[in-house]
Amino acid sequence: MRPRKAFLLLLLLGLVQLLAVAGAEGPDEDSSNRENAIEDEEEEEEEDDDEEEDDLEVKEENGVLVLNDANFDNFVADKDTVLLEFYAPWCGHCKQFAPEYEKIANILKDKDPPIPVAKIDATSASVLASRFDVSGYPTIKILKKGQAVDYEGSRTQEANNLREDYKFHHTFSTEIAKFLKVSQGQLVVMQPEKFQSKYEPRSHMMDVQGSTQDSAIKDFVLKYALPLVGHRKVSNDAKRYTRRPLVVVYYSVDFSFDYRAATQFWRSKVLEVAKDFPEYTFAIADEEDYAGEVKDLGLSESGEDVNAAILDESGKKFAMEPEEFDSDTLREFVTAFKKGKLKPVIKSQPVPKNNKGPVKVVVGKTFDSIVMDPKKDVLIEFYAPWCGHCKQLEPVYNSLAKKYKGQKGLVIAKMDATANDVPSDRYKVEGFPTIYFAPSGDKKNPVKFEGGDRDLEHLSKFIEEHATKLSRTKEEL
């Protein structure tokens, strides 16, 4: 309670006592005046109390708590960590920052335990602004058990989004800093002990300043996110193991206590090779998790406990010939790939024995001979058997093939893209059906059909626009 209010309360109590004594002597003009004075004082005190209660109440605006000189200490007293922003209502940077700060507040509110995110109008909360040495806006502070630390990193959510995929920790401990051999303001990226090796640094450090860009922090984290030989899993494949070429060694990967030694034994063999090929990404993968991939590589019946493959930038896959695995055989395999001496493994259905219909059936093994034939124009549809749009297109596509059946220089073809590999990265299939026109003499630059209705008229127009081998009848000329 403020001194002035305490004094007013004591004064009021004193006046009440005087009034009680005077009442015993009987009412007179003076006592009446005193009573009126006390009533006026009580009304003023009630108004002051209402104002004080308003100041003490912690309000919330879009997920951000509003603190001031009156309610600050009471609010933070029992909080382990609080994120604070000192702002000015007229500050343009503060206004730009506000939506980001609200996003961060909503994210931290869902943590266990939740972390309060608050803002303080430094122009009105002058006591707090002075106490925390606020000299510019916005100023961000992290309050940890009452100890304030300046936050000089990113003020946007971009860097914070990395938390979805990587574990982040923050510490004030000097002992931990000493153990890691770092100083305040440094970002450290390090791998779990099971992924550390004698061939790579134990940790990577970055100095984070107030001017450090979000993108620089993100690039730094992503650059050192993977160990020399990591564990490729279904859960991290799409985000951590997209870089190619990727060398994968498949076996029974299990880091539990009973099987850790065996897992690390084979991983150590991979490490010996990985250290000499920094341009490639190396990983181990559990053969059961990737049973489908191992089967497509033709390795499911290899009879070996450990198998290996390389996945390249164009989507091609290369399998190591089944033999007893060690670092030497893996090195020979990777070296042969680097020199271009390996043939890719192509997932393929059997080659059709009879393929004389108007629509030619293409499989993985015949893609090059049919679609990539330099002497012919080819319209190729990539489909999936379960695709509803593909089923609707089928009668139209058959009619289209019959329409151009007499054109010897044009092939209308289709391929089940779920059962066959597409050997060329120029023909990207990201949905079904996907249609490309591969012109003769320029197979590396196919034209994708998009934007028009997949009916006979529009598909015919697409062929007419891009064909190089169409012969014209007298009626057409």
C-alpha positions in Angstrom: 0.0 0.0 0.0 1.3 3.5 -0.9 2.3 5.8 2.1 -0.3 8.4 1.2 -3.1 5.9 1.2 -1.9 4.5 4.5 -1.8 8.0 6.0 -5.4 8.7 4.7 -6.6 5.4 6.2 -5.1 6.3 9.6 -6.6 9.7 9.5 -10.0 8.3 8.7 -9.7 5.9 11.6 -8.8 8.7 13.9 -11.8 10.8 12.7 -14.1 7.8 13.3 -12.9 7.6 16.9 -13.5 11.3 17.4 -16.9 11.0 16.0 -17.7 8.1 18.3 -16.7 10.2 21.3 -18.6 13.2 20.1 -21.7 11.1 19.5 -21.7 10.1 23.1 -21.9 13.7 24.1 -24.8 14.4 21.8 -25.2 15.9 18.3 -24.4 19.5 17.6 -23.4 21.7 14.6 -19.7 20.8 14.9 -20.4 17.1 15.0 -22.6 17.4 11.9 -19.8 19.2 10.0 -17.4 16.5 11.1 -19.7 13.8 9.9 -20.0 15.4 6.5 -16.2 15.7 6.2 -15.8 12.0 7.1 -18.3 11.0 4.4 -16.5 13.0 1.8 -13.2 11.5 2.8 -14.7 8.0 2.7 -15.9 8.6 -0.9 -12.5 9.8 -1.9 -10.9 6.7 -0.3 -13.2 4.3 -2.1 -12.4 6.0 -5.4 -8.7 5.6 -4.7 -9.1 2.0 -3.8 -11.0 1.3 -7.0 -8.1 2.9 -9.0 -5.6 0.8 -7.1 -7.5 -2.4 -7.8 -7.6 -1.5 -11.5 -3.8 -1.0 -11.4 -3.2 -4.3 -9.7 -5.3 -6.3 -12.1 -3.3 -8.1 -14.8 -5.2 -7.8 -18.0 -4.6 -9.7 -21.2 -4.5 -8.4 -24.8 -4.4 -11.0 -27.6 -2.6 -13.4 -25.4 -0.1 -10.9 -24.0 -0.3 -9.9 -20.3 -0.3 -6.2 -19.5 2.0 -5.2 -16.6 2.7 -1.9 -14.9 4.4 -0.3 -11.9 1.6 -1.4 -9.6 1.1 -5.1 -10.5 4.6 -6.1 -11.7 6.3 -7.3 -8.5 3.2 -9.1 -7.3 2.8 -10.9 -10.7 6.4 -12.0 -11.2 7.0 -13.0 -7.6 6.1 -16.7 -8.1 7.1 -17.0 -11.7 10.1 -19.0 -12.8 10.4 -17.4 -16.3 8.7 -14.4 -17.8 9.3 -12.8 -21.2 8.9 -9.0 -21.1 8.6 -6.3 -23.8 9.0 -2.7 -22.9 7.3 -0.6 -25.6 6.1 2.9 -26.4 2.6 3.5 -27.9 4.0 5.8 -30.6 6.9 3.5 -31.6 6.6 2.2 -35.2 8.9 -0.8 -34.6 6.8 -1.8 -31.6 3.7 -1.7 -33.8 5.4 -3.9 -36.4 6.6 -6.3 -33.7 3.2 -6.6 -31.9 1.7 -9.4 -34.1 4.9 -11.5 -33.8 5.0 -11.0 -30.1 1.3 -12.2 -29.9 2.2 -15.3 -31.9 5.1 -16.1 -29.5 2.8 -15.5 -26.5 0.3 -18.1 -27.8 3.0 -20.6 -28.4 4.6 -20.3 -25.0 1.3 -20.4 -23.3 0.9 -24.0 -24.5 4.2 -25.1 -23.1 4.5 -27.3 -20.1 4.9 -25.4 -17.9 3.5 -22.3 -19.7 5.8 -19.3 -19.9 4.0 -15.9 -19.3 4.6 -13.3 -22.0 4.0 -9.7 -20.9 4.3 -6.1 -22.2 4.9 -2.9 -20.3 4.2 0.6 -21.6 7.5 2.2 -20.6 6.2 5.7 -21.1 3.7 5.3 -18.2 5.6 2.6 -16.1 8.5 4.9 -15.5 9.6 3.2 -12.4 10.0 -0.2 -14.2 11.6 1.5 -17.2 14.3 3.0 -15.0 14.7 -0.1 -13.0 15.5 -2.2 -16.1 17.5 0.5 -17.8 15.2 0.8 -20.8 16.7 3.2 -23.3 15.0 2.2 -26.6 11.9 0.5 -28.0 11.1 -2.3 -28.1 13.4 -3.7 -25.4 13.0 -7.4 -24.7 14.0 -8.9 -21.4 13.9 -12.5 -20.1 13.2 -12.6 -16.4 14.5 -15.8 -14.8 13.8 -16.2 -11.1 13.8 -12.4 -10.8 17.1 -11.9 -12.7 16.7 -9.9 -15.9 18.7 -10.7 -19.1 18.6 -8.7 -22.3 17.3 -10.6 -25.3 19.4 -9.6 -28.3 18.3 -12.2 -30.7 15.5 -12.5 -33.3 12.3 -10.6 -32.8 10.3 -12.7 -35.3 8.9 -16.2 -35.1 11.0 -17.6 -38.0 13.9 -18.8 -35.8 11.4 -20.0 -33.2 9.8 -22.3 -35.8 13.0 -24.4 -35.6 11.8 -25.6 -32.2 9.3 -27.9 -34.1 12.1 -30.0 -35.4 15.1 -29.4 -33.0 15.5 -29.3 -29.2 16.4 -25.9 -27.9 17.7 -25.1 -24.4 18.4 -21.9 -22.6 20.6 -21.6 -19.5 21.9 -19.0 -17.1 24.3 -21.5 -15.5 27.9 -20.5 -15.5 28.9 -24.1 -14.8 27.2 -25.3 -18.0 28.8 -22.5 -20.0 32.2 -23.4 -18.6 31.6 -27.1 -19.4 30.7 -26.2 -23.0 33.5 -23.7 -23.2 31.2 -20.9 -24.3 30.3 -17.4 -23.2 27.0 -15.5 -22.8 25.3 -14.8 -26.1 26.7 -17.8 -28.0 24.5 -20.4 -29.7 25.8 -23.9 -29.5 24.7 -26.8 -31.8 25.8 -30.2 -30.6 24.7 -33.8 -31.2 23.6 -36.4 -28.6 26.5 -38.4 -27.3 25.6 -41.5 -29.3 26.1 -39.6 -32.5 29.4 -37.9 -31.6 32.6 -39.3 -33.2 36.4 -38.6 -33.3 36.0 -37.5 -36.9 33.9 -34.4 -36.2 33.8 -31.4 -33.7 31.9 -32.0 -30.5 30.0 -28.8 -31.0 29.6 -25.7 -33.2 29.3 -22.2 -31.9 27.9 -19.0 -33.2 28.0 -15.5 -31.7 24.5 -14.0 -31.7 24.4 -10.2 -31.7 21.6 -7.8 -31.8 22.2 -7.3 -35.6 22.2 -11.1 -36.3 19.6 -12.0 -38.9 17.0 -14.7 -38.4 18.2 -16.4 -41.6 21.8 -16.5 -40.4 20.7 -18.4 -37.2 18.5 -20.7 -39.2 21.2 -21.5 -41.7 23.7 -22.1 -38.9 21.4 -24.6 -37.2 20.5 -26.4 -40.4 24.2 -26.6 -41.5 25.2 -28.5 -38.3 21.9 -30.3 -37.6 23.1 -33.6 -38.8 26.0 -35.6 -37.5 28.5 -37.2 -39.8 26.5 -40.4 -39.8 23.0 -39.9 -38.5 19.9 -42.1 -38.0 17.5 -41.7 -40.8 13.9 -42.5 -39.6 10.5 -42.1 -41.1 9.8 -39.3 -38.6 12.7 -37.2 -39.7 13.2 -38.2 -43.3 11.2 -35.5 -45.0 13.0 -32.6 -43.1 16.5 -33.8 -42.3 17.4 -36.2 -45.1 16.4 -34.4 -48.3 20.0 -33.5 -49.3 21.3 -35.7 -52.1 23.4 -37.7 -52.8 22.4 -39.7 -49.7 24.3 -42.9 -48.8 22.1 -45.1 -46.7 23.2 -48.3 -44.8 20.4 -50.6 -43.8 20.5 -53.0 -41.0 18.8 -53.7 -37.6 19.3 -50.3 -36.0 18.5 -50.3 -32.3 20.1 -47.9 -29.7 18.5 -49.5 -26.7 21.0 -50.8 -24.1 21.1 -54.4 -25.2 21.7 -53.7 -28.9 23.6 -50.3 -28.8 27.1 -51.9 -29.1 26.1 -53.8 -32.3 24.4 -50.7 -33.8 27.5 -48.6 -33.1 29.8 -51.3 -34.5 28.3 -51.0 -38.0 27.9 -47.3 -37.7 31.6 -47.0 -37.0 32.3 -48.7 -40.3 30.2 -46.1 -42.1 32.0 -43.3 -40.2 35.3 -44.4 -41.6 34.0 -43.8 -45.1 31.8 -40.8 -44.5 34.7 -38.7 -43.2 36.3 -38.8 -46.7 33.2 -37.8 -48.6 32.0 -34.5 -47.1 30.0 -33.7 -50.2 27.6 -36.6 -49.5 25.2 -37.2 -46.7 25.6 -40.5 -44.8 23.0 -42.2 -42.6 22.0 -45.5 -41.1 18.4 -46.8 -41.3 16.5 -49.6 -39.8 15.8 -52.2 -42.5 12.3 -52.9 -41.1 11.4 -49.2 -41.1 12.4 -49.0 -44.8 11.3 -52.5 -45.9 9.5 -51.1 -49.0 12.6 -49.1 -50.1 14.9 -52.1 -49.5 12.5 -54.2 -51.6 12.5 -51.7 -54.4 16.3 -51.7 -54.4 16.2 -55.5 -54.8 18.0 -56.0 -51.5 15.2 -57.6 -49.4 16.5 -61.1 -50.4 20.2 -60.3 -50.4 20.9 -62.6 -47.5 23.2 -60.0 -46.0 22.7 -58.5 -42.5 23.9 -55.1 -43.8 23.0 -53.5 -47.2 23.7 -50.1 -48.7 22.3 -47.8 -51.4 22.8 -44.3 -52.8 19.9 -42.0 -53.7 21.0 -39.2 -56.1 19.6 -35.8 -56.9 17.6 -37.0 -60.0 15.7 -39.6 -58.0 17.8 -42.5 -59.2 18.7 -45.3 -56.8 21.9 -47.3 -56.8 22.2 -50.6 -54.8 25.5 -52.0 -53.5 26.0 -55.6 -54.7 25.3 -58.0 -51.8 28.5 -59.0 -50.1 30.0 -59.0 -46.6 29.8 -55.4 -45.4 32.8 -53.5 -44.1 34.3 -50.0 -44.6 36.3 -51.2 -47.6 33.4 -52.5 -49.6 31.4 -49.4 -48.8 34.3 -47.1 -49.9 34.5 -49.0 -53.2 30.8 -48.6 -53.7 30.8 -44.8 -53.0 33.9 -44.3 -55.2 32.3 -46.1 -58.1 29.2 -43.9 -57.8 31.4 -40.8 -57.8 33.1 -41.9 -61.0 29.7 -42.7 -62.7 30.4 -46.4 -63.0 27.1 -47.6 -61.3 23.9 -48.4 -63.1 20.7 -47.3 -61.3 18.1 -49.7 -59.9 14.8 -49.0 -61.6 11.5 -50.2 -60.0 9.5 -51.7 -62.8 6.5 -53.8 -63.6 7.1 -56.6 -66.1 7.5 -55.5 -69.7 4.1 -56.1 -71.4 4.2 -59.0 -73.9 1.5 -57.5 -76.0 1.7 -53.7 -76.3 -0.1 -53.1 -79.6 -3.1 -51.1 -78.3 -3.7 -47.4 -79.2 -2.2 -46.4 -75.8 1.3 -47.7 -75.3 2.0 -49.0 -71.8 5.3 -47.8 -70.4 7.1 -49.4 -67.4 10.3 -48.5 -65.6 12.4 -50.7 -67.8 11.0 -49.3 -71.1 10.8 -45.6 -70.2 14.0 -44.8 -72.0 13.2 -46.8 -75.1 9.7 -45.4 -75.6 9.4 -42.0 -73.9 13.0 -40.9 -74.5 13.1 -42.1 -78.2 14.7 -39.1 -79.9 12.9 -39.9 -83.2 9.4 -39.7 -81.9 7.0 -37.2 -80.2 5.5 -38.8 -77.1 2.5 -37.8 -75.0 2.9 -39.6 -71.6 0.3 -39.8 -68.8 1.5 -40.7 -65.3 -1.4 -42.2 -63.3 -2.3 -44.1 -60.2 -4.7 -47.1 -60.3 -6.7 -45.6 -57.3 -7.0 -42.1 -58.7 -10.5 -41.0 -59.5 -9.5 -38.3 -62.0 -7.3 -40.9 -63.8 -10.3 -43.2 -64.2 -12.4 -40.3 -65.6 -9.6 -39.5 -68.0 -9.2 -43.0 -69.3 -12.0 -43.1 -72.0 -10.9 -39.6 -73.2 -7.3 -40.7 -73.4 -8.2 -43.8 -75.3 -10.2 -41.7 -77.8 -7.3 -39.3 -78.1 -5.0 -42.3 -79.0 -7.4 -43.6 -81.6 -7.6 -40.1 -83.2 -3.9 -40.0 -83.7 -3.4 -43.7 -84.4 -2.3 -43.1 -87.9 0.6 -40.8 -86.9 3.7 -42.9 -87.0 5.8 -40.2 -85.4 3.6 -39.7 -82.4 3.1 -42.1 -79.4 0.3 -41.8 -76.9 1.5 -43.6 -73.7 0.7 -44.1 -70.0 2.6 -45.3 -67.0 1.6 -46.4 -63.5 3.8 -44.1 -61.5 3.1 -46.0 -58.3 4.5 -49.2 -59.5 7.4 -47.9 -61.7 10.2 -45.4 -61.3 10.5 -42.5 -63.6 14.2 -42.6 -64.5 14.4 -38.9 -65.5 14.2 -36.0 -63.1 12.8 -33.8 -65.9 9.5 -35.6 -65.6 8.4 -34.7 -62.1 5.2 -36.4 -60.8 3.6 -34.5 -57.9 0.0 -35.5 -58.4 -2.3 -37.7 -60.6 -2.8 -37.6 -63.5 0.3 -35.8 -64.7 0.7 -35.4 -68.5 3.9 -34.4 -70.4 4.6 -34.0 -74.1 8.2 -35.1 -74.9 9.1 -33.7 -78.3 11.4 -35.5 -80.6 15.0 -34.3 -80.5 14.4 -32.4 -77.1 13.6 -35.0 -74.5 15.3 -33.0 -71.7 12.7 -30.3 -72.0 9.2 -31.9 -71.8 6.2 -29.7 -71.8 3.7 -30.2 -68.9 0.0 -30.1 -69.7 -1.6 -27.8 -67.1 -4.4 -25.2 -66.8 -6.8 -26.7 -69.4 -9.6 -29.1 -69.2 -8.6 -32.7 -69.7 -11.0 -33.3 -72.6 -10.5 -34.4 -76.2 -10.5 -30.9 -77.5 -7.9 -29.4 -75.2 -5.6 -32.4 -75.3 -5.8 -32.4 -79.1 -4.9 -28.7 -79.1 -2.0 -29.4 -76.7 -0.6 -32.1 -79.1 -1.1 -29.8 -82.2 0.8 -27.0 -80.5 3.9 -29.0 -79.5 4.1 -31.8 -82.1 7.1 -31.9 -84.4 6.2 -35.1 -86.4 2.6 -34.7 -87.4 1.7 -35.5 -91.0 -1.2 -33.6 -92.5 -4.0 -35.0 -94.7 -5.1 -33.2 -97.9 -8.3 -32.1 -96.1 -6.3 -30.5 -93.3 -4.1 -28.7 -95.7 
